[in-house]
Structures are given as structure tokens and as C-alpha cells.
Amino acid sequence: MSEPKSPTPTPAGDTYKGWVFKWTNYIKGYQRRWFVLSNGLLSYYRTQAEMGHTCRGTINLATAVISVDDACNFVISNGGAQTYHLKASSEVERQRWITALELAKAKAARMQAESDDSGDDFPSSLSGGGGQGGGAQNSEVQSTLRTLGSKVEDLSTCNDLISKHGSALQRSLSELDGLRLTGEAGDKIRQVTERATLFRITSNAMINACRDFLSLAQTHSKRWQKALQTEREQKVRLEEALEQLAKQHNHLERAFRGAGQSHAIVDNKGAAGLGKGEASDEDDDNEFFDAMEDAPEFITVPADPQFHKRSSSNASCLNSDMCADDQSLNEEPLAMNPDSPSQELVPLKKRRTRIPDKPNYSLNLWSIMKNCIGKDLSKIPMPVNFNEPISMLQRLSEDLEYHELLDKAAKCHSSLEQMCYVVAFCVSAYSTTVYRTGKPFNPLLGETFELDRRRESGYRSLCEQVSHHPPAAAHHVISDRGWTLRQEITVASKFRGKYLSIMPLGTIHAIFEKSNNHYTWKKVTTTVHNIIVGKLWIDQSGEIDIVNHTTGDRCHLKFAPYSYFSRDVARKVTGVVMDKNGKAHYVLSGTWDEKMEFSRVMQSSRGGENGTEGKQKTVYQTLKARELWKRNPLPDGAESMYYFTALALTLNEPEEGVAPTDSRRRPDQRLMEDGRWDEANGEKQRLEEKQRSVRREREREAASQRASSQSEEGAPHDTHKALWFESCEDQITGEQVHIYKGGYWEAKELGNWEGCPDIY
């Protein structure tokens, strides 16, 4: 028999390659593509050169269906979105591909079944032990065993085929012999029969040898698997013992160092060793903070135990102020202010605890988002399907979820202690965003939102949308507990394909009446990941400085971005509270979605040089960390209510007496909350068109005024002025901001809303 010119299909598991025509579309028709069949996977490329970098598509043959259309055409489909319509150059070539594909499919299905049943042969201790390297070695061994098993299976198949075809040949020869031909033909037949008999004897001998080899290979395969499992288990036990010895060595080394020194002196090498964290060896009086992997500015170690043993006197304290600060930092939650109007004997309004469940609407996300790449999303009309049923003004008001932190801060006698509470309040504002992947409604120009919790919590909050391009919202909160909060936030957002970045611009101010301390800080960047594929998740990252402009105290706060390779806890936040001279007093650590803790600094020192940058790390000796803030649990069923907190559930609750521009009266937002999304989308388009018409009218009026005054400068194009806020220069930051000018709550008491624009 002559060898074929083109490659013959090889057994499944080996590679089979060749050019095949693939249907692309009705314009281009069939196009020649390079197909590669390997290990049960059929992949194709435009050219052979693409094999090293760009695969155009792959089908797993284990679940594929192979069908023949005509002499040269055949179809491969996995039952889902992948279907290849292929055409070979000839019928012979098509048959070769069909044979190779069928063999590969049978092999892939068999290997998949064996893989599903292999759990008993390879227990978890075998597959998981030894860390990353052990997992790679185990995977390689399993791959080798599977390859050997497949070859043994091929041998068994060939064994069966030889036996089957040999019997058929013997029957055919017996039939020829029964014809009793004479002469030369009879002699030839007898000669062929003798040779066939010899071939059968030889084949039977080979079959028996193959059967013995197969049995021996299967027996030894099980024995090798057991031996490998034993070796793996011994390796895991040795690694665990080695790790335990290392921990005991470190523990003894620390004990020896502590016994020989009255104060902890930590150089850069020792600090690095402590910074890697050994939580299993810590006792109740020691607290270690893990050093951050991206060049941390400081390292904390436990201070001398004498600082933990406090007596009734102040002998163990560094000074009397320190003791007073620690006591006030750990006081119980504040009682109600006796002078507050909330003490009136009037029943409080019962707030709602549920909203209608979120409808399960399907949406082609990519069809909308593909036109938004690189653009500012605040300028792009989006359907309510992306939204949550609150506006950005209400979302700003959610910063007051943990207002009691500012209540405690107002009672502090020490500005450094007060700074700790302000930092905790700053971090707590992000805890409501961890599951909130919905987009708030963009407020209409002139839209307002009031949050009157004076009777329950002692504060009143007012937001107003003061600008539309760029979108900016002014927020003012006044509390009977002795503090004021104000901010003007402009949100810039960019869609980058895989993620969405939201950059809040503007400064937040907190002013305390009793001490006249004035704090400012900014917000960090919010990133929404997996916009196109996967489950949406949110991260906060960046660095901010919280500054007390009255005393000069400051806290540098760092929100660590999520990293797959980091050993640190996710969503980590760290910071150090310092006075105006740069002396550290408190170390803060925690996560922005769960809790924050503080530790008082007893002593600080400079470590050695750090790596190639030559920077010195500061080593802080601290007391045991204590809890400063902890997130409240979400309400029952929050996953079906947009993951709203208890406060967020009440923000859009209808309320009498609010301004006609209040977000609660916004019709598209109300329709969306009720689950009527189609109507909400129509109403949203109507409101946006109405806003555009009003803006065009203002621009025409501004143009006419400019023409009448014959001044080139004239009035601005958009003459809108905020109703409850006035534009001025901030005395602290020098920024042009909007500050509350008063009058809203007085207008509410009178029920006089004549100055409010008609925006709905």
C-alpha cells in the first residue's frame, strides 16, 4: 500500500493540522483558515504564523456534534453559540478530517469521564498540598498518568480490532476453501490459508502478550498512584513541621530580645520581619499591623507592656492628657442631648423599612456602553436600567449614615482625639458603596433634597444641584450637637472599557462649634470593575489628607487598591494622626467596608534604609488597637432592594411639606422605584428635554442682554443662579464654591415655595 500525499489522521491526542475553508459571512463567503486539532480541541487561525499569538476560535470536541452536509462540506457545533461550517478541498480530505475529529471526540469524552471519576484516586491532600509548586508538579504527574492511560486504552482498542478482523479473515478463507477449486487456484488458496493460520497464531500470541501488559500496567498504575499520594502527604507534613519550627524560632527570638531590652528598638531588618505578620503567635496584649507591600511609610510594633497596665493613678501614663484622651475615645455611645428638640414628648415618625423589589429586566449592556468609551458619562443619556431609585443628591446625603461619629467628635476635648473620629467618619461614607453598582439619577438643574432628622438625630441636611455643566451639587448640614458639614461635589467619570472610574472633585468641610476646629478633606476615586464581562464590583483607591486648619493637625489616609497578588486584607485603609510638628499620636487601620481601629502611639523611631529608594520607614510602638467604627448590617432582603442601607431605604419615602423641587417628587425616579421602568424611561426623556428647553431660553435671554448692553463680555451664556446657595470664594481653600445662604427651613415652615422653579 502506498503512503498518502497529505497527512493521515493520527490517533486522538496527537496534533492534526491543515487548511480548511470556513464560512465567514454572506459577503466574503468561505475563507481559507489554518485549523489545528490537538488534545480534543479544534482551533483555527488566519495563517500559520498566528499560531503563536492569536487564536480566532476554539471548540471543545468532548461536547461537540459533527455532521456531514455533502461530499466536501461538514459542520461542527457545540450546541451553543459556536458553530463552524467547513469545506474541505476534496472528499478524501473531508473524510480524513471527519475520522480525526471523531477519534478526538471519543478520546476527549473518555478523558472527561475519567477526570470526573478521578476524585477517589487523588484526594484533596494530594491535589492541594505543597502550595503552588506542589500543585504544578501534581498537575504534571496527573497529565502523564492520563497520557499513559490513553495509550494503554489505544493498545486495548487495537487488540480488539486485530482479533475482530483476524476472525473475519479466517471465515473468508474457510469459505474459499469450501469451494473445492482445483488446479493452480486451489494451490494458491491452500497457501494463503496456511499463511493466514500462521498470522492468526502470531496475532493470538501478540494479543495474549498485550493483555498481560495491559493488566500489569493497570496494576502498577494504581500502585504508583498510592506511592505518589504517600510521598505528597509526607511532603505536606514536613512543610507544616518546618513552618511550625520557624514560628517557634521567631517567638523565642522575640522573647529573648524583649528580655534583654527595656524598650523595643527595631531596626529595618527586624521591622521587616515583624511586618510580615504572625497572627497565630500573638497574645491578647500584642497587636501587629501587617506592613503594606507597596513601600509603606511606617511599621507598627507593640509598645512596652508597662503601658498596658494602668492603675488608678496616672503614674503609668506619659501625661495626664493622654489618659483623658484614651478614656474619652472609648466612652459609650452618646446619650441624647437634653437641650435637643428631639426630647419633646412627640412620637417619632415611623420610617419605611422596605421598597418594591428590583425587577429582573434583561439588558444588552455592551450595545449601550460601547458608544461611551472615553467619554464623560454625565453627558450621555442612559436608561434607568442602570440606575438605582435615588438621585445623586440623596446619595450625598447618605454620607450621614454614621453621623454619630461627628456627634462624638464634637464632645472631644483634644483636637487629636477629635481627628480620629473625623477620619472614621470620612472612611464610613464609603461603606454604603460596597455592593451598590447602580448609578444614581443625575439631578436636574435646581433640584433639591432635604433630610430633616432633627428630632431623631439632631441634624438637618439640604442639597441643591447648582450647576449642570459641569454637574455640581452643594450640600449643607447643621447639627444641634455642635457641628456643621458642607461640601460641593462635582463628579467626573470616564468609561475605559473594562472599568468605570468615578472621580469626585471638591472639598468637604467639617466645622465644630465648641472648639472652632475646621477640618477639610477630599474624596478618593471609585472604580467599578467588570463592566462588560463578569460580576460588577467596586473598589476605592487613593490618598487623602484630612487637615485641621485651626490647630495644624493632619492625618494622611491611604486607601489601598485591590491587588490579586497582595497578601493584605482587601479594601484596606491606613493612616497616622500627627500634630502640627509632625509628631504621631494615633495609628488608624481597618477597611472602608467594615470597620476602623485606632492605636495610641507611645514612641516612634526611624528605621534603616528601605530598598533601592533609600527611604527610611518610621516604626511606631503602639498600644493595643481598639475599635473606632463598625459598619451596620444591611436590612433583610437588601439584595433585592439595590443593597440599600436602612437610611437609604427612607431617602425616597414620600414626605409632606418638602419643596416642589425635592427629589422625592421626581416622577421618573418614583416610577422606577415602583418597578415601572418603561414608563420611567419615557418620563426621564421628557424631563431632560424640558431641562434643555429651559436652558436654551436662558441662553437666548443672556444673548439679548449682551446685545442690548453692547458689551463683548456681557452676561454668561447660562444665567442660572442657585436658589438656596450663593457662589463665593472659600476662605480656607480659595476655591469658588456655593455656600448655603439660608432661608430654606424658614420657607418650609411658612409653606412658601414661590421662588422654586418648575423642573418636573
N, C-alpha and C positions, 0 to 999 in steps of 0.2 A: 504494500500500500504506500502511495506517495504522500509526502507531507503537504498540507495545505499552505498556500502562499501567505494568507493572513493568519494572525494568531488564533489558535483554537481556544475556546473557553476552558479556563483552568478551574480546578476544584474551588468551591466557595471558601473564602478566607484569603485566597491569593488575589492579586490585582489583575483586573481585565480592563484594558483601555482601548479607545478607538474613537473615530469621528462618526457622529450620527447627526442627522438633520432633525432639528427641534422646531415645532410650531411656535411662533412668537406672537403674531397678530395678523389681522386681515390685510394690513398694508405691506408688511415685509414677508409674510408667509413663513415657509420653512427656512431656517438659517442653520448653517453648519456649526456644531458645537463639539468640544472635546469632552467625552464622558469617561469617568473613572469609576469602576466598581471595585470596592475594597471593604472587607470586613462587614459585609451586609449593608453598606451604604453606597448609594448611587449619587455621585456628584458630577456637576458639569461646569465647564469653563468656556470662555470665548476662544481662548487659544491655549496651547500647551504651556506657554510662558506664564500664564496666570495661575498655574497650579501652586506657586509658591506664596501667593499673597491674596488673591481674590477669587473666592468660590461664589458662583452665581446661584447655586441652589443645591439642596441635598434631600434625598428621600430615604427613609429607613425601610428596607425591604421586608423587615420582620412583619410589618402590618400592611404591606402594600398589596395591591391587586394588579396582576399583569394580564393583559388581554391583547388578542391579535385582531387587527382590523382587516387587512388584506395581505397580499404577497409580501409587501415591504413595510407596511405600517404596523405599529403596536403602541399600546397605551399603558402607562404606569400611573397609578393613583393610590394615595394613602387614605382615601375616604374622607379627607378634609379639604383644605384649600389648595393642596398641591396635586396637580395632575400634569403629566408630561405626555404630549402627543409627539411620537418619534417616528422617523422613517429611515430605514437602512438603505444602503446603496444597492443591495440585491437581496433576493430571497434567502440565499445561503448565509449572507452576513446577518440578516434578521434572525434566522434560526440559531446562529451561534450566540447572539445576544440573548435570545429567549432562553436557551439552555443555560447560559451562565447566570442569568437572572434567577431562574427557577432554583438552580443549585444554591445560589447565595441566599435566596429567600428561605429555603429549607434549613440551611445551616444557621441563619440568623434566628429563625423561630426556635430551633432546637437549643441554641445557646441562651436565648432569652428565658426559655422554660427552665433550663438548668440553673441559670442565675437566680430565678425566683425561688428555686428549691434548695439553694446553697446555704441558707441561713443556719441549718443544723451542723453543716460541716465546718463553718467558720463562725464561731461565737464572737460576741461583742468584744471580749477581752483580746481576741486575736486581731480583729479588724481595727480596733480603736487604740490599742496600746502602742507605746513608743513614740507618741507625738507625730509631728509632721513627717519626719524621716521614716518612722516605722510604718506610717500609712502608705507612703510611696513604695517602700520595699514590699509590703504586703500586697499592694496592688500589682506589682510586677510579678510576684510569685503566683498570684491567682491567675494573671494573664497567661503565664507559662503553663500552668496546670490546665487551663481551658484549651490552650492550643494543643497540648499533648492529648487531651481527651478527644478533641475533634479529629486528630489524626488517627487515633485508635478507632473512632467511630467510622472514619472513612475506610479503614482496613476491614472492619467488620462488614461494611456495605459491599466492598469488592469481594470479600469472601462469599457472601450470599449470591452475588451476581455470577461468579465463576461456577458455583455449584448449580445454579439455575440453568445457565447456558450450556454447561457440560452435560447435564441430563438431557436437554433438548437435542444436542448434537448426537448423543448416543441413541436417542429414539429415532432420529432421522436416518442414521446409518443402519439401524436394525431394520427399518422399513425398506431401505435399498437392498439389503441382503436378502430380504424375503422375496424379492422379485425373481431370484434364481437366474440371473443373467449368466450367459456362458461366454467363453472366449476371453478376449483381452479385457473387455469391460468388467467381467466377473473378477478377474485377477486384480484389476485396479481397485475395485470395491473392497475386496478382501484386504488389500494392502492398506487402504485408508482406514478400514475398521481396526486393523492391528495398531496403526499409529494412534488412532483415537483412544484405543484401550490404554496404550502406554501413557497418553496425555491425561486420561482420567485418573490413572494410578498416581501419576506425578501430582496432579491437581489435588487429589484427596490427601496426599501426604502434606502438600503445602497448606491445605485447609486445616488439617489437624494441627500443624505447627502454628498457624495463625491463631487458631482457637486457644492453644496453650499460651501463646504470647499475650493474647488479649486478657485471658484470665489472670496471668501473672502480673500484667501491667495494672489491671484494676485493683488487685490485692495490694501491690506496692504503692499505688496512688493513695489509698486510704491510710497506709502506714506512714507515708511521707507527710500527709496532712496532719496526722496526730503528732508526729515528731516536730513539725513546724509549729503547731499550736503550743506544744510544751516549751519550745525554745522561746516563743513570744512571751508566754506567761512568765518565764524566768527572767527575761529582759525587763518586763514591766516591774516585777518585784525588785530587781536590782536598782532600777531607776528611782523607785519610790524610797528605797532604803538610802540611796545616795542623797536624795533631796532632803530626807529627814536628818541625815548626818550634817548636811550643810546648814540647815536651820539651827540645829543644836550648837554647831560651831559658832554661828553668828550670835546666838543667845549667850553663850559663855563669854564670847569676846566683849559683848556689851556689858555683861555683869562685871567682868574684870576691869573694863575701862571706868565704869561707874564707881567701883570700889576704890580705885586709885586716884580719883579726881573729885574735888568738892564741887566743881562747876563743870558743865558739859562744854568741852572745847572741841569743835568739829572743824576739821579741815575739809578741803574739797573732796578728797578721796573718801573720807568717812561719810560725808554728807551724801555723796552719790550712792554709797552702799545702803544708807538708811532710806534714801529716797525711793528705792525700788519696792518698798512696802512689804511687810511681813505680818499680815493681819493675824495669822494663826498664832503668832508668838506674843501678841500684845496682851497686856493685862488691863484692868479697869482704870488704872491711873496713868496710862500712857496712851497717846494718840499720835499716830504718824500720818502725815499727808503725803500722798504719792507725788513724786516730782513729775511735772509735765514733760513730755518728750520733746517739745519744740522749744528748747532753751528757756527753762523757767527762770524768772527773775529772782526767785527766792526758794528756800527749803525750810521746812519747819521740823523741829525736834522737840521732844518733851522737855520741859524745864525741870529744875531740881525738885525732887519730891517734897521738899520743905514748903514749897509754895502751895501745895495741895492741902496741907494740914493746918487748917485755920482754927484759931482759938477765939474766945470771946473778946480778947484784946486785939489790937492792931499790930502786935509785935511781928507777925509773920508777913505782913503786907509791906510793900515797898513804900507806900504812903497812904494817908487816910483817904484821899480822893479815890484811889484805886479800889479800895474796899467798898466805898459807897457806890462806885460805878458798877461793880460786879453785882451788888445786891439789887440795884435798880434794873440791871439788864435781865435778871432772872425773876422779876416780880410776876405775880399772877396777872391775867388779863384785866384790863382796866374796868373799873365799875362805871356805871352811868354817871355823867356829870350832874350833880344836884341842881345846878343852875340851868341845865338844858331844858328847852321846851318839851323834850321827849318825856319828861317826868309828869306831864299833865295826865290826869286820870281820864284819858280818852282812848278807846280801843284802837289799836293799830290796824291799818288796812291789811287784809289778808291777800298776799300776793299769789299769783298763779304758780304752779309747780310743773305744768306740762304745756306743751304746744302740740298742734297736729303733727303726726309723724311725717317724715320726709317721704314723698312719693318715689317710687322706683322707676324713674324715667331713663331710657337709654339715650345716649348722645354720642355722635361721632366727633370725638374731641379733636382729632387731627384735622378734620375738614375745616374747623374754625381756627385752630391755633396756628396752622401752617402759614397763614397770612399775617401773623403777629410777630414773627421772629425779628428781633432787633428793634421793635417799636415800643413806645410808651403805652402800656395797656390802659392808662387813664383816658386816652384819647380814642379808644376803639370801642364801639358799641358791642356789648356782649350780652347774650341771652341770660335770663335769670337761672338757667340750669346750672351755671357755675356759681351762683350766689348762695348766701345764707340769708334768712329773712331779717336782717338788721342792717342799718346803714353804717357808714364809717364813723359818723358822729356817735352812734351808740357803741361802736367798737372802742372808740376813745374813752367813753365813759366806763368801760369795763376795767380800765386801769385802777378803778376804785374798789375792785373786788376785795382787796386787803387793806382798806382804809385804816383799820385799827393799828397798823404799823405806824402810821403818821400820828395817830392819837397817842401812842406810847412815846413816840419821839418828842411830841410837844411837852410831855411831862418830865423829860430828862433834864438834869442839872448840868451835865457835862456835854459839851459840843461833840466830843469824840464818840461818846456813847450814842448821842443823837444821830451821828453819821451812820452808825451800824444799822439803825432802823431805817434810815433813808435809803441805804444801799439795798436792804432786804425788800423795801417797797419797790425800788427800781427793778429788781430781779423778778418779783412776784407778778409784775404786769405781763410777763411772757408765759406764765404757767397756763393761762387760758388758751394759748395758741397751739398746744402740742398736738391736738387732734383736729384742729379747725382748718380744714383745707378749702372751705368755701370762701368765696370772695364777698366782702360786704358791698352793699349798694353804694355807688358813687353819689354823694349828696348833691341835690340841686342847689344852685346858687341862691342864697338866702334861707336855705333850710336850717332849722334849729332842732335841738333836742335838750330837754330839761330832765334832770334826775333829782327829784326832791326826796331826800331821805333824812330830812332834818329831824323828824320825830323819832325815827328808828335809830339813826346812826349819827345825827348831829351835823350833816353836811348837805349843801345844795350845789348842784352842778349844772352848767349851761354850756352848750356847744353851738356854734354857728358856722356855716360854710361861708367864708368871707371872700373867697376867690375861686374862679372856675378854671382858668388857665394862667398859671399852674393851679391845680386844685389844692386849696389850703383850708384848714379848719382851725378855728380858735376855740379854746376850752378854758373855762374858769370855774374853780371850785372854792367855796368858802365854808369853813367848818366852825361850829361853835366850840370845838375842842382846842382852838388856838392855832390853826394853821390854814394856809391858803396855797392852792396849787393852780398853776396856769401854764398853758402851752399853746403853741401854734405849730401844727404839723402839716408839712407838705410831703406827699408820698410820691416818690419816683419809682417806677417799676420797669424792668426790662425782661423780655422773654428770650431765652438763649437756646431754645430747642429742647434740651433735656431738663432744664430747670428754670424757675422764675425767681428773679431777685427783686426784693421789695426794700427800697432804701428810704426810711423816714428821715426827712430833713426838718430841722427846727430844734429849739431848746426847751426843756421842761424846767420850770421854776417851782421851788417849794420854799415858802416863807413862814417862819414860826413867830407868832406874835410876842410871846413872853421873852424869848432870848434875842429876837430880831435877827436870827440866823437866816441867811439867804443861800439856798443850795440850787445849783444848776447841773444838768446833765443832758445827754442826747440819747437817742435810741440806736440799737445795733441793727445790722442788716438781717432781714428774714429771707430764707431761701426755701422755696417749695420744689422738692425733687420729684423725679419720675413723672413729669408732665405727660409724656406720650405713652410710655410703657411702664407697667408695674403699678404698685400701690403708692399713692401720694404720701409723702411725709415731709415734715417741716423741721428746719434747723435754724438756730440763731447763732450768729458769729460776729466777732468784732471786739474792739476795746473802747471803753468809755472812761472818762474822768468825771467823778462826782466831786464838785468843789463847793466848799463853804466860803462864800465871798466875804463874810463878816470876820471870820477867825483865820482864814487861810488853810484850814484843814482840807484834806483831799483823800480820795480813795480811787486808785487805779483798778478798774474792774475788767477782767478778761473773760469773754465767752468763747470757749474753745470750740472750733468747728469739728463736726463729726469726721472721724477718720477710721476706715476699716482696719488699719494696721495699728491703731493706738491701743495701748493696754489700759488707758484711763477710762473711767466711767463716762458714758455718753452724756452730752449736754452739760458738761462741767463748767462751773463758774468759780473763779478765784479772785481775791483782791486783798489789799493791805490798806488799812486806815492809818494815815500819817498826819501829824500836826504840821504847822507852817514851817517848822525847822527840818522836816523830813524824818522825824523820829517815828518809828512804827509803834502803834498801840494795840491794834487788833488785826488778826488774820481771819479772813472770811473765806469759806469754802462751801460748795454744795452744787446743786444742779438747778437750772432755771425752771424745770418742770416738776420739782418735788419738794426741796427744802434747802435752807441755808443755815449754816452753823458759824459760830464765831469762837475764837480763842484769843485770850488776852496774851500779849507779848510780854514776857518777863525780861528777856535780854536778846540782843541781836549782835551778830558779828559778821565780818566779811570772810568768805571762803577763798579758796585758791582760784587760779585761773581756770576758766571753763572752755575747754576745747580750742579750736583754732581761732575763735574770735577774741580770746584773751579777756573776756569779761569775767567779773567776779560775781559769784552768787552770794546773796545775803542769807544767813542762817538765823532763823528765828526760834528761840526757845519759848514755848507757849504752854499755857495751862490746858487742861482737858477741854475739848470742844463741847459747846452746848448749843442747843437748838435755838435759832432765832426766828425762823418762819417755816411753816409747813403747809403744803397745798391742801385745800379742802377737797374731799372726794366729790366726784361727779354725781348728779342725781341719777336715780334708777331709770334705765331706758334712754340714757343720754345718746347712745349710738344711733338711735332712730330720730333724735331731735338735734341733729347737727353738732353733737357733742357740746351743747350749751351748758354753762355752769348755772348754779341756782340763781345768780344775779342776772345772767344773760337771758334766762327764761322770762324775766319780768320786764325787760327793757322795752319790748314792743307791745306790752299789755295796754289796751285802750284805757285812757285816763281822761277824766273831765277837767276842763279848765285850762288845758295846755294851749299854747299858741297855735294858730291855724297853720303855721309853717312847721310844726313839730313832726318829726319822723314817724311818729305813731299814726299820723293822718295820711301818710303817703299811700296812695291806692295800690300801686303795683307791688309794693312790699307787703301790704296786707293780703293781697290776692295770693302771693307766693306762699306766705305763711299758712294760708288756708288750703294749700295744695292745688290751686287753680293756676298752673304755670302757663298754659297757653294764653289765658286772659291777662296774666301778669306781663307776659312779653309784649302783648299789644298795648297795654297801658303804659309800659315803660317807654315804648317808642313814641307814644303821644306826648308824654311829659318831656322827653328830650327834645322833640320838635318844638314844643311850646317854649322851652327854655331858649332854643336857638332863635326863635322869632323875637322874643323879648330882647335878646342881646343885639340882634340886628337893628331893632328900633332904637336902642340906646346909642349904638354906633352912628345911626343917622342923625340923632339929636346932637351928638357930640360934633359931628361934621358940620352941621348947620351953625352951631355956636362958634366953631372955629372960623367959618366963613364970614359970619357977621362981625366978629371981632377983628378980622383981617390980620390975624396973628398966625405966624407959621407954627409956633409951638402950640398955642391953644390948649384945649382940654384933651384929656386922654381919649383913646378910642372907646374904651369901656368906662362909663361914668358910674358904675355900681359902687355904692358905699354900704358897708355893713350897718345893720340896724342897731345892734346891741354892743358892738365893739368899735373902737376907733383906732386908726393907724397912727403909730408914733415910733420913735426910736427907743429901743430898750436901753436903759441907763447902765445895765450890767454888761450886756454882750455887744451893744452897739448895733444890733440887728433891727431892721424895720419890721415891727410886729404889730399885731392887733391885740389891744388890752381892753378888758371889759370896762365900759363906761357907766354901767348902772342903768336902772330903770325897768329891767325885765320883771323882777319879782313884784315890784310896785304895780306894774301894768297887769300882772296876773291877779293881784288882789282886787283891783278895780274892774277886771274883766274888759279892759280897754285895749284892743288889738288893732286900732285904726291904722297904725303905721306899717303893719305887716304886709308884704307883697303877696299877690295871688300866684302861687307857684304850682298848685295842684289842679 
